[in-house]
Amino acid sequence: MKIEKLIIKDFRSHALTKVNFSSGINLIIGQNGSGKSSILDALLVGLYWPSKPKDLKKDDFERINGSGTEITVFFEKGNVKYQIHRNIGRGLAFVKYHDGSSWKTLETGQKPVRDWMEKLVPYDVFLNAIYIRQGEIDAILESDESREKVVRQVLGLDRYENSYKNLLDVRKEIDARIKAIEDYLKSTENIDELIGNLEKELTSVLREINEISPKLPELRGELGGLEKELKELEKTAEELAKARVELKSEEGNLRELEAKKSGIQSMIRETEKRVEELKEKVKELESLEEKAKEYERLSRFYRNFTEGINRIEKLLATYSQQAENLRERIDELSKKEARVKELLKEKEGLQKELGALEEDLKAYQRAKELMANLERLKKRLTLSEEEIEKLEAEIQKARERKEEIMKELEEIGSRRGELKSIAGERNKALMELKKAKGRCPVCGRELTEEHRKELLEKYTAELKEISAEMKELEKREKKLRAELVEVEKTLKKERELFALKEVLEQIRETEEKLKEYDLEKLEEANEKAEELKKKLAGLEGEIKSLEDEIKKGELLKKKLALVEKKLRELEEERASLLGELKKLGFGDVKELEERLKELEPAYKRYIELRPARDELKREEDLLKSLKLDLTAILKEIEKTSKRVEELRKRVEELEKSYDKDRHEELKGKTRELSNELAGLEARLKSLEERRDEVKASLEKLREEKETRKEKAKELEKLKKARERVQRLREKVKAYKNLLKEGALAKVGEMASEIFEELTEEKYSGVTVKAEENKVRLGVVYNGKEYGLGFLSGGERIALGLAFRLALSLYLAGEISLLILDEPTPYLDEERRRRLVDIMQRYLRKIPQVIVVSHDEELKDAADRVIRVSLENGVSVVREAEVG
């Protein structure tokens, strides 16, 4: 697999980032927090989202105020080019391949694309064999158990462990099936006895069915004859009962009709009496009709007249008052015009006074700006003048101390190089002395055991002295570097010093400028100007108010003309109403009121009698309707009387033809025969059902007997399968251990080479031993094996890195891509330089390597350098030149 290009949009600090990768070693470099590791996280999300990686959640990587996370990965696998695109916010995804001319879609949708990628490169393989994550070195150094877990994941031993466990589940499943079959065979041991018992029961049931079947036709024939005679008697009894009920009903109807006839006759007499009374009232009503009409006409006029006069009087009073008010306001306008002229003259004088102060006001404004600027500068000055001078002296002292430290560190480095060279020669001499025979490899003379021992002791003592001196140098270097950090902190304050000195100079300049202004005089001029402005504003407000009122003068005159016109119209309307009153023959309202009082009694009687016409019509209609009803009832009574006579004759005839005793006798005989027949039929049905049940049970038992034979054969096969599965489990376990031991032996050899490089051959090898659920790691020093506790902190990190790189290099024949995320944490400067040589020597065996780091030294080993920086909160990627 080879990564060619990665496009990231709105992922953490990346707004829009495009990264191109090439064959060889690709270095992504940048300071902590710049977004370089986010590039690797985006690669994982692009390939395996949504279920992997598990520790990444959508809210953790979506960019704030972004339009939505999108990731596109272009890569090559098996000489085929692919691209995977994901839009996380909208839940869209696709994977395409290039057929040589254009891109063709393979899958769409987040889950289908993820499943396709899992088949191409499983996530566990990518994470364990391809990707060396931050913190994985710590897991290698933490314990033998955690180291074994890393080895198991990277080498893919989990597959064999899972197979071993899965085979145990298979064996358990086989054991469960064996037990189930054995239980089944035991539970069906008596099946032949059950079949025999059911065959005997079937013979007995068939014999009883043959005895009952001939009796049923005789009983059914006898019962049919009785039921026919009984049916005829029941029909006669039913007709008799029906005729009696109908007779009783018709007699009741006849009585009701006679009662209705009497009621209607009484109502006719009462209605005729009311009709005569109403005719008299109608005559009186007609005699009062003329007076009533006059009363209604005069009453309407009186109401309209009084309402109109009252309304006109109120409006006349209102409009008269308005006219008076308008005339007064028009008279006041001439006084306000004279006041406006006085105010304009006063305003002109104030403006002249304000103009004379203009130069002083400008000078006062400039002085205020200088004072405000001086205040701001003093706030920026965080140190006093004495403290600034003290800081300047400290920085000068730190600059001189830094030169001294750098010179001493250079001397320590030179001395360490000399000691390492001597130690290398002594170690080489020791190895040669241990292997040498005959002549001494040092002096060339004959090599005796005494001479060998003497040289070994001498060189070993020298190596101890060198080791002691190296530790002292390392201790001194550590102390100097710690001091250098403090010195650098002081030197970083130099920029702050320059800024403070500049602020101090600006304060002095501003104070000199302020001395040129008479601030007391300028403040008095400003106060006077403010007072003049306040007076001027008051005058302008009063002038505007008066001018607005003067403009309203014409409107007031127009309004007065309208009010006077309305008053004339109201007078005309009042005169019109009085004219109508005279036309009716009345000199004034009192005469009209007296005439209405005179007509009122006749009008009230008229109102009282007015419903009589409608009542008379209703009563006449009712009388007519009652007479029609009486005629109809008389006809119905005649008809019902005839029907009652006919029904009485029919009942007498039916009573003569019906024999009640014979009817009861037939009921008893029929019931006895029906019960006897039903009992035999029920018994026959029960026997037939039991016959069918026994036949079905016999069939099932015979099938069960055949199944039992098949189960016995299956049991033998399962027992043999259990033995085969157990043998296979033992082989898988043995093969896993063999594979683990062989792989760790090769990994140990590679780790030894890398570790020797990192420690400049101080250690001659790395030991790797596999145990149950453990991997023990050690080093060889002066021919002896030591545990990890023998190593310094930096040497432990170097060993962990060497071991993890060896694991990936072991898989180099199977993988074409390696990713390292921050491989240099805690490594000192010398070991980081050694790592560059290791990368150039070993990692070039892998077609493509991607390294993420903040260490600039790694640039020397890279074929392509991609620099990441954070600018205004956004990650920016640039390709850097390779030296």
Buried (B, 14 or more C-beta within 10 A) or exposed (E): BBBBEBBBBBBBBBBBBEBBBEBBBBBBBBEEEBBBBBBBBBBBBBBBBBEBBEEBEEEEBBBEEBEEBBBBBBBBBEEEBBBBBBBBBEEBBBBBEBEEEEEEEBBEBBEBBBEBBBEBBBBBBBBBBBBBBBEBBBBBBBEBEBBBBBBBBBBBBBEBEEBBEEBEEBBEEBBEBBEEBEEBEEEBEEBEEBBEEBEEBBEEBEEBBEEEEEEEEEBEEBBEEBBEBBEEBEEBBEBBEEBBEBBEEBBEBBEEBEEBBEEBEEBBEEBEEBBEEBEEBEEEBEEBEEBBEBBEEBBEBBEEBBEBBEEBEEBBEBBBEBBEEBEEBBEEBEEBEEEBEEBEEEBEEBEEBBEEBEEBBEBBEBBBEBBEBBEEBEEEBEBEEEEBEEBBEEBEEBEEBBEEBEEEBEEBBEEBEEBBEBBEEBBEBBBEBEEBEEEBBBEEEEBEEEBBEEBBEEBBEBBEEBBEEBEEBBEEBEEBEEBBEEBEEBBEBBEBBEEBBEBBEBBEEBEEEBEEBEBEEBBBBBEBBEEBEEBBEEBBEBBEEBEEBBEEBEEBBEBBEEBBEBBEEBEEBBEEBEEEBEEBEBEEBEEBBEBBEEBEEBBEBBEEBBEBBEBBEEBBEBBEEBEEBBEEBEEBBEEBEEBBEEBEEBBEEBEEEEEEEEBEBBEEBBEEBBEBBEEBBEEBEEBEEBBEBBEEBBEEBEEBBEBBEEBEEEBEEBEEBBEEBBEBBEEBBEEBBEBBEEBBEEBBBBBBBBBBBBBBBBBBBBBBBBEEEEBBBBBBBBEEEBEBEBBEEBBBBBBBBBBBBBBBBBBBEEBBBBBBBBBBBBBBEBBBBBBBBBBEEBBEEBBBBBBBBBBEBBBBBBBBBBBBBBEEEBBBBEEEEBE
